[in-house]
Amino acid sequence: MINAFRKILLLVVFSIIGLAGFYFLENLNSSIDIGNVKIKTMGEGVDVEIENFKVTHENKGVKEWELKADLAQIDNKQDLTKLQNVEMVVHKGEGNQYIISADTGTYKSKTEVVRLNGNVKLLGSTNELKKRLQTKSNQE
């Protein structure tokens, strides 16, 4: 009687371990949800794919720019992040800011170079942009 009970208990333990192992292997390549950010592993050329991507650059505690995208595919070997539905907010002090949007873009984290492509739009104060362009042409 006791041996039969031990065998049944051992069978239940192995079933639970097998079920846990199956669940772990089944969900190995699925996505991870952290709040409103979804991260999942990808195939060749893309290490990670992130939905609701956001990067903020600060200098001495002051926000200089923010980069947001609906989808980002990160390739660590090339230090390249491919972005879709991109919005970049450039802060210019005194509450002034430029908002640049585009269909696609790339971002290199080491050099902080952002390239935007497709339906690029700039929203912001034209006076600040005019001053900047005049200063740049006077320097040349």
N, C-alpha and C positions, 0 to 999 in steps of 0.2 A: 504494500500500500504506500509506504513512504517512498520507495524507489519509483513508483509510478508517478507520484506527486513531484518528485525531483525531475524526472524526465519531462513532464509537462511544463514545469517552471523553466527548465533549461531551453525547451523549445520556444517558449514565449520570449525569453531573453534574446535568443538568436533571431527571432522574428523581428523584434524591436530594433536590434542592431542592423539587420538587413534593410529594414524599412528606412531607418535614418541614413544609411549609406546610399540607398537609392535616391532619396530626396536630395541629399547633398550633391550627388553626381548629376542629377536632373537639372538642378538650379545653378550649376557651376558657371555656365556662360550667359546667364540671364543678367538683366540690368539691376542696378542698385538705386533705390529711391531715397534721396536725402532732402526732405522738405520739398521744395519745388524744383530741385536740380536732379536730373536723372543721368546716371553714369553707367556705361556698359563697355565691355571690352570688344574690340573689333578685329578684323582680319589683317591682311598684309597692308603695310604703309600707314595704317592708322592704329595708334596705341589705345586711345580712349576717345569715345564720342560723348559729348556733354550737351544736354539740352538746357536752355536758359543760362547760357554762359555769360559771365560778367567778370571783368578785370578792372580794378581801379588803381591809378597811379597817383601817389601822393609824394610831395616834396616838402620836407620839414612840417608835416602835419597838415599841409594845404592840398586839397584835391586839385590836381592839374587836369586829368581827363579820366573818363570812364568808357569802357568798351563793352558793349552788350551784343549778344547774338542769340538767335533762336536755336541754332545748332552749331557746335564747334567740333571739329575732328582734329585731334592732336597727334602729330608725328614727332616723337622726341628725337629720333635720329637726325632729322633735318631741321629741328627746332622750328617747326612750322605748324601753325594752327590755321586750318581752313574754316572760314565762317560763312554762315548763311543768314540772310535777313539781319544785317549789321546796323547798329546805331552807335555812334561815337559822340560823346558829349565832352566838349573842350571848355573848361572853366577859365574865364578871363578876368577874375577879380570883380569887385563891386557888384556882384550878382549877374554880370554879363556872362553869357555862354553861347557857344556855337553847337548846333546839333547837326551832325553829318550822318546821313543814312544811305545805305546801298543794299543791293541784292546779295552780293557776295563780297568776300574779302579774305585777306591773309594777315596773320600777325606773327612776328618773330619776337619771342620773349627776351632774348639776349640783347638785341639791338633796339627793341621797342619800335620796330618799323611796322606801320599799318598800311596796307594797300587795299583800296576799295574799288570795286568794279560793278558796273551795271546799275543804271538809274541812280547815280550818285546825286544827292540833294543836300544843300547847305541852308540851314535856317539860323539866323542870328542878326545882330545889329550890323547894318551896312556901313555905318560911320566908323566903327572899329576896324572893319576889314579894309576900308578905304585908307585909313591912316596907316595901317600896316603895309599895304601895297605901295603907298607913296614913300614911306620910310625906306622900304626895300629898293625902290627904283632910284632914290636919291643916293643910296650907298654905292650903287653900281656906277 
